[in-house]
């Protein structure tokens, strides 16, 4: 099919509409108007993780249809703590920590949201919340919120029903602050739509109600689904922790591999959620993958790594994957990738080359063979390689010139491999 005529239909075929306010009215409104919308994120760390991608990519989708985007950094709300999805109180961040996190995340947003021309403006709610005094906050904003209604919101109700300490007034007031953000952006930017994850529905509708109480303007809310994986594992998590957009925290190779390892049951859904590929291409990938496994995964991994890290890093990640299977250019692998492979393959780290007796000892020590006898048999049968070069000498001991970038060694036995490190 051709590209849908409006953003609502685009989101619908991708499965990106989870909740919406006034379904028929919102669809008509988006079809007939170019709107300004916002999506907020709290800078609780100095990097976003991939769990934040769907709403932020959705901002970009709106831009593709001519709408204006306001990515909002929660410089104020990040100091309060959102109770949504949390079973206990968050640790409070200092002003300096939040400011540092906002500065770091600004750069990451540029890979997702188009800031050219006047299509997007990054706003920070600290700029307007910090100028309010307590009396203004209570009289002009808090007066419009019913405690009875607030206590029925899932984010609050869950905490009150829990076995822990409940919820503090600080986090209870988070909903009011987020609601005021919507009102402020409505007044200053004529912002009429807020988007976010489905866990934000209660906070978002609070802002919509505040606009209705305080202005004659319209206000709409739309949530995208929270991502779940069909195999029961948590999306965006690995054994090593969260998958971050910052390459220092999750290197591009790890980032690529996370997407490449997407289960078959999820890969088409993720192509719809995360990429800008048209329906015809995604449908074709679905059919091709039935005949050639992992075709869709390769496309998903390449599209996402290119979006966040660029073409050069995507090429490096793909090359590293090929190297592990005896292809690619091993000399082109960089230190972050090799370091990630030490962790991913559970390779050992040694102080120096003097700490090992040679190839046989390395094979046994890294679990590639069960004994020295097996190691010798594997070497004789031409099944052992160092840096993708077959080794048939039992007495082989790696030297400094064998080490990749002076520190790393790719050790293989058959189809099994380890990347090991020599620190000095």
C-alpha positions in Angstrom: 0.0 0.0 0.0 1.1 3.6 -0.4 2.1 5.7 2.5 -1.0 6.6 4.6 -2.4 10.1 4.1 -2.2 11.1 7.7 -0.2 10.3 10.8 -3.1 8.6 12.6 -3.4 5.9 10.0 0.4 5.5 9.9 0.5 4.9 13.6 -2.5 2.5 13.4 -1.0 0.1 10.9 2.3 0.0 12.9 0.3 -0.9 16.0 1.5 2.2 17.8 -1.8 3.4 19.2 -2.5 2.0 22.7 -4.7 4.6 24.3 -6.1 7.8 23.0 -8.5 10.5 24.2 -11.6 11.0 22.0 -10.7 8.4 19.3 -12.9 9.8 16.5 -12.1 13.4 17.4 -8.4 12.9 17.6 -8.2 11.1 14.2 -10.2 13.9 12.5 -8.1 16.6 14.3 -4.8 15.1 13.1 -6.1 14.6 9.6 -7.2 18.3 9.3 -4.5 20.1 11.3 -0.8 20.5 11.6 -0.3 20.2 15.4 2.4 20.8 17.9 2.9 17.9 20.3 5.3 17.0 23.1 6.8 14.0 24.7 8.6 14.2 28.0 11.5 12.2 29.4 13.1 12.6 32.8 16.9 12.8 32.9 17.4 10.2 35.6 20.7 9.2 34.1 23.2 10.6 31.6 21.9 8.4 28.8 18.6 7.3 27.4 18.1 3.5 27.0 16.2 1.8 24.2 13.0 1.6 26.3 12.7 5.4 25.6 12.9 4.9 21.8 9.3 4.2 20.8 7.7 7.5 22.0 10.7 9.5 20.7 10.7 7.8 17.3 7.0 8.5 17.3 7.8 12.2 17.6 9.8 11.9 14.5 7.0 10.1 12.7 4.8 13.1 13.4 7.4 15.4 11.9 7.4 13.3 8.8 3.8 14.3 8.3 4.5 18.0 8.9 3.7 18.3 12.6 5.9 20.2 15.1 7.7 18.4 18.0 8.6 19.5 21.5 10.9 16.9 23.1 10.8 17.9 26.8 13.6 17.3 29.2 12.2 17.0 32.8 14.8 19.1 34.6 12.2 19.8 37.3 10.2 16.6 37.3 13.5 14.6 37.2 14.3 16.1 40.6 11.0 14.9 42.0 10.7 11.3 40.7 7.8 9.7 38.7 6.0 7.0 40.8 4.7 5.3 37.6 5.9 1.7 37.4 7.9 2.1 40.6 7.2 0.0 43.7 9.3 2.3 46.0 10.5 5.9 46.3 13.3 7.0 43.9 16.5 8.5 45.1 16.4 12.2 44.6 18.9 13.8 42.2 20.7 17.0 42.8 20.3 20.1 40.6 23.8 19.6 39.2 23.2 15.9 38.4 20.0 16.7 36.5 21.6 19.5 34.5 24.5 17.2 33.6 22.1 14.5 32.5 20.0 16.9 30.3 23.2 18.1 28.6 24.3 14.5 27.8 20.9 13.5 26.5 20.5 16.5 24.2 23.0 15.1 21.8 21.3 11.7 21.7 18.0 13.3 20.7 19.5 14.7 17.6 19.9 11.2 16.1 16.1 10.7 16.5 14.3 14.0 16.3 14.8 16.4 13.4 15.9 19.8 14.8 16.5 21.4 11.4 14.5 24.6 10.7 11.7 25.1 13.2 10.4 21.5 13.2 11.4 20.8 16.8 12.3 22.7 19.9 13.9 21.1 23.0 12.2 22.5 26.1 13.1 21.9 29.8 10.4 22.2 32.4 12.9 23.5 34.9 12.7 26.8 33.0 9.1 27.4 34.1 8.6 25.3 37.2 11.7 26.8 39.0 10.1 30.3 38.6 7.0 29.4 40.6 6.7 29.9 44.3 4.8 27.6 46.6 1.7 29.9 46.8 1.4 30.1 43.0 1.8 26.4 42.7 -0.9 25.6 45.3 -3.4 28.3 44.3 -3.0 28.4 40.5 -2.3 24.8 39.8 -2.9 22.5 42.7 -6.4 23.9 43.2 -7.5 22.3 39.9 -6.6 18.8 41.0 -8.9 16.5 43.1 -7.1 14.3 45.6 -9.9 11.7 45.2 -9.2 11.5 41.4 -5.4 11.4 41.9 -5.7 8.5 44.3 -7.5 6.5 41.7 -4.7 6.8 39.2 -2.8 3.5 38.7 0.6 5.0 39.6 -0.7 6.1 43.0 -3.1 3.3 43.7 -0.4 0.7 43.2 1.9 2.4 45.7 -0.8 2.8 48.3 -1.8 -0.9 48.0 1.8 -2.1 48.3 3.5 -3.5 51.3 6.3 -0.8 51.4 6.1 2.7 52.7 3.4 4.0 50.3 4.1 7.2 48.5 5.5 10.6 49.7 3.8 13.9 49.0 6.8 14.7 46.7 6.1 11.9 44.3 2.3 12.3 44.8 2.7 15.8 43.4 4.5 14.5 40.2 1.2 14.2 38.4 0.4 17.9 39.1 3.8 19.0 37.7 3.4 16.9 34.5 -0.1 18.2 34.1 1.2 21.8 34.4 3.8 21.1 31.7 1.0 20.4 29.2 -0.8 23.6 30.2 2.3 25.7 29.9 3.2 24.3 26.5 -0.3 24.8 25.4 -0.2 28.4 26.3 3.3 29.1 25.0 3.6 26.9 21.9 -0.1 26.1 21.2 0.7 22.4 22.0 -2.4 20.4 21.8 -1.2 16.8 22.0 0.9 14.8 24.5 2.3 11.4 23.6 4.1 8.9 25.8 4.2 5.3 27.1 1.1 3.7 28.3 2.3 3.8 31.9 2.0 7.6 31.7 -1.7 7.7 30.9 -2.8 8.9 34.3 -0.3 11.8 34.3 -1.1 12.7 30.7 -4.9 12.9 31.1 -4.4 15.0 34.2 -2.7 17.6 32.0 -5.5 17.3 29.4 -8.1 18.0 32.1 -6.1 21.0 33.4 -6.1 22.5 29.9 -9.8 22.1 29.8 -10.3 23.8 33.2 -8.0 26.7 32.5 -8.3 27.5 28.8 -10.6 27.3 25.8 -8.0 25.2 23.9 -8.1 21.6 23.0 -5.9 19.0 24.6 -5.4 15.4 23.4 -3.4 12.4 24.7 -2.1 9.3 22.9 0.0 6.5 24.3 2.2 4.0 22.5 2.4 0.4 23.9 5.0 -0.5 26.4 7.3 -3.0 24.7 7.2 -6.6 25.8 9.0 -9.6 24.4 7.2 -12.8 23.5 9.8 -15.0 25.2 9.1 -13.5 28.6 12.4 -11.6 28.9 12.4 -7.9 29.5 12.8 -5.6 26.5 16.0 -3.5 26.6 17.7 -5.7 29.2 20.7 -8.1 28.8 22.7 -10.1 31.3 25.0 -7.0 31.5 22.1 -4.6 32.3 20.2 -2.0 30.2 20.9 -1.3 26.5 21.9 2.4 26.4 22.1 4.8 23.6 25.5 6.1 24.9 28.2 4.2 23.0 30.4 4.3 26.2 27.8 2.4 28.1 26.6 0.1 25.3 29.1 -0.1 22.5 27.7 -0.2 18.9 28.6 -3.9 18.5 26.5 -4.8 21.6 23.8 -2.5 20.4 23.7 -4.3 17.0 23.8 -7.7 18.6 20.8 -6.9 20.9 18.6 -6.1 17.9 20.0 -9.0 15.9 19.0 -11.5 18.7 15.4 -10.4 18.5 13.1 -13.5 18.6 11.3 -14.5 15.4 8.0 -13.9 17.1 8.9 -10.2 17.8 11.0 -9.1 14.8 8.2 -8.0 12.5 6.5 -6.1 15.3 9.8 -4.4 16.2 10.4 -3.4 12.5 7.0 -1.7 12.6 7.6 0.0 16.0 11.2 1.2 15.6 12.0 1.6 11.9 10.8 3.9 9.1 10.6 1.1 6.6 7.3 1.1 4.6 4.7 -1.6 4.9 5.6 -3.2 1.6 9.2 -3.7 2.6 8.4 -5.1 6.1 5.9 -7.5 4.5 8.5 -8.7 2.1 11.0 -9.2 4.9 8.5 -11.3 6.8 8.1 -13.6 3.7 11.9 -13.7 3.0 12.7 -14.6 6.6 10.5 -17.7 6.3 13.0 -19.0 3.7 16.2 -17.3 4.9 16.3 -17.2 8.7 17.5 -13.9 10.4 16.9 -11.8 7.3 14.5 -9.5 9.2 16.8 -9.5 12.2 19.8 -8.3 10.1 17.7 -5.5 8.7 16.4 -4.5 12.1 19.9 -4.5 13.7 21.3 -2.4 10.8 18.4 0.1 10.8 18.6 0.7 14.5 22.4 0.9 14.8 22.5 3.3 11.9 19.8 5.5 13.4 21.6 5.8 16.8 25.3 5.4 15.9 25.6 6.1 12.2 26.7 4.2 9.1 30.4 3.9 10.1 29.6 2.3 13.5 27.0 0.0 11.9 29.7 -1.2 9.4 32.1 -1.9 12.2 29.5 -3.9 14.1 28.6 -5.9 11.1 32.3 -6.6 10.3 32.8 -7.8 13.9 30.0 -10.2 13.5 31.5 -11.6 10.3 35.0 -11.8 11.9 33.6 -14.2 14.6 32.6 -16.6 11.9 35.8 -16.5 10.0 34.9 -13.7 7.6 35.3 -9.9 7.7 38.4 -7.8 8.3 39.8 -8.7 11.8 42.3 -5.8 11.6 39.4 -3.3 11.4 38.0 -4.2 14.8 38.3 -1.4 17.4 39.0 -1.5 21.1 35.4 -1.0 22.4 34.2 -3.8 20.2 36.9 -6.2 21.3 36.4 -5.2 25.0 32.7 -6.0 24.6 33.5 -9.4 23.1 35.7 -10.3 26.1 32.6 -9.8 28.2 30.1 -11.3 25.8 32.2 -14.5 25.2 33.3 -14.7 28.9 36.9 -14.7 27.8 39.6 -14.6 30.5 41.7 -11.5 31.2 45.4 -12.0 31.9 48.0 -9.5 33.2 50.5 -10.3 30.5 51.5 -13.0 28.0 53.9 -14.4 30.6 50.8 -15.5 32.6 50.0 -18.4 30.2 52.0 -21.4 29.1 50.8 -21.3 25.6 47.9 -22.2 23.3 46.9 -25.5 24.9 46.7 -23.9 28.3 44.6 -21.0 26.9 42.1 -23.5 25.3 41.7 -25.3 28.6 41.6 -22.3 30.8 38.9 -20.6 28.7 36.7 -23.7 28.5 37.1 -24.4 24.8 38.5 -27.8 25.6 38.1 -30.0 28.7 41.7 -31.1 28.9 45.2 -30.7 27.4 44.7 -34.0 25.6 41.6 -32.8 23.9 43.3 -29.5 23.0 46.2 -31.4 21.3 43.7 -33.5 19.3 41.8 -30.4 18.2 45.1 -28.7 17.1 46.2 -31.8 15.2 42.8 -32.0 13.4 43.1 -28.4 12.3 40.2 -27.3 14.4 41.9 -24.5 16.3 42.5 -20.9 15.1 44.1 -17.8 16.5 42.8 -14.6 15.0 41.1 -16.7 12.3 44.4 -18.3 11.3 44.6 -22.1 11.7 47.2 -23.3 14.2 48.6 -26.8 14.0 51.6 -26.5 16.3 51.0 -27.8 19.8 53.8 -25.7 21.2 52.4 -22.4 19.8 52.5 -19.5 22.3 51.1 -16.2 21.2 53.5 -13.2 21.1 53.0 -9.5 21.2 52.7 -9.3 17.5 49.7 -11.7 17.5 47.7 -9.5 19.8 44.9 -7.3 18.2 45.5 -3.7 19.2 48.3 -4.9 21.5 45.8 -6.5 24.0 43.3 -9.0 22.5 43.3 -12.4 21.0 40.5 -14.2 19.2 40.7 -17.9 20.1 38.6 -20.5 18.3 37.9 -24.2 18.5 35.5 -25.3 15.8 32.5 -23.1 15.9 33.2 -22.0 19.5 35.2 -18.9 20.2 36.5 -16.6 23.0 38.1 -13.2 22.9 40.7 -13.0 25.6 42.6 -10.0 26.9 46.2 -9.3 28.1 46.2 -6.1 30.1 49.9 -5.3 29.8 
